[in-house]
Amino acid sequence: MNEKILKFLGPIIIVIGFIVYSTFFIVSEVQQVIVLQFGDPKRIVQKAGLHAKIPFIQNVVFLDTRILNLDAPPEEVIASDQKRLIVDAFARFQIKNPLQFYISVGNERVARSRLATIVNARIRGVLGKEELATLVSKDRARLMDQITKDVNTEAEKLGIQIIDVRIKRADLPQANSEAIFRRMQTEREREAKEFRAEGAEIAQTIRSTADKEVTIILAEANKKSQVLKGEGDGERNKIFAEAFGRDPDFFSFYRSMQSYEKSLIGKDTSLILSPDSDFFKFFGQSGGRKTRPANQ
């Protein structure tokens, strides 16, 4: 009997459970719901909690109420001065009008694709009117505000509010980067050559100045040495003169001894002179007196 009851009530319980499951739905704090009936929107549920719908006839579409991020694909922008730039931007958006959002794009995937197209188009439109130098200056914030405003105007038609649009990175194309790098390298090499040439010139000037100073110092030293030598010779001659004046015979004897010392050097020295020559005038005498000839 019990088995027959269970077999009879089992399918009924399953059907009732399925009906209840199809009737009620839960909306979380970060969601909003569009209730559709045969594909047509009937009402919007934005309050969190348990809600009901007509089973099998109505279905629900959940949409996020949080601020969402959009990474737009990198886009090449040509500035007004014909300079190329690769711009990688991102946007933050929020679904403000769920019904308009559903009618316009249907789901978040399509919305992201449409937004990426709008963001890149607005970036090209605004940045294309400016020079490259402006894009990397303080005016960049003003340009981004203008892009955000323009994108938001387009996004409102999709039931979306744009919170912010920012550029993550702005780079030159690879070919331009390599050309700029080569130009910078050439410029640095030219500057290095100029610095080396200036250094060589300064070094040559220092060497020339040093050589000149050395020549001047040596000349002054030679001059001073010659002056001192002349003064010494003069003092010596003065002393000799005074000595000669006091005792002419002693001075003559002293000078003769010096001549003998310089002339009679070595054991094999030979002198062929007349015996009565003045050179031998002090030979053969004592007391330093001159020897007079025998016939006198």
Sequence and secondary structure as in RCSB ss.txt:
>XXXX:A:sequence
MNEKILKFLGPIIIVIGFIVYSTFFIVSEVQQVIVLQFGDPKRIVQKAGLHAKIPFIQNVVFLDTRILNLDAPPE
EVIASDQKRLIVDAFARFQIKNPLQFYISVGNERVARSRLATIVNARIRGVLGKEELATLVSKDRARLMDQITKD
VNTEAEKLGIQIIDVRIKRADLPQANSEAIFRRMQTEREREAKEFRAEGAEIAQTIRSTADKEVTIILAEANKKS
QVLKGEGDGERNKIFAEAFGRDPDFFSFYRSMQSYEKSLIGKDTSLILSPDSDFFKFFGQSGGRKTRPANQ
>XXXX:A:secstr
 HHHHHHHHHHHHHHHHHHHHHHEEEE TTEEEEEEETTEEEEEE S EEEE  TTTEEEEEEE S EEEE   E
EEE TTS EEEEEEEEEEEE  HHHHHHHTSSHHHHHHHHHHHHHHHHHHHHTTS HHHHTSTTHHHHHHHHHHH
HHHHHGGGTEEEEEEEEEEEE  HHHHHHHHHHHHHHHHHHHHHHHHHHHHHHHHHHHHHHHHHHHHHHHHHHHH
HHHHHHHHHHHHHHHHHHHHH HHHHHHHHHHHHHHHHS STT      TT GGGTTTT STT     TT 
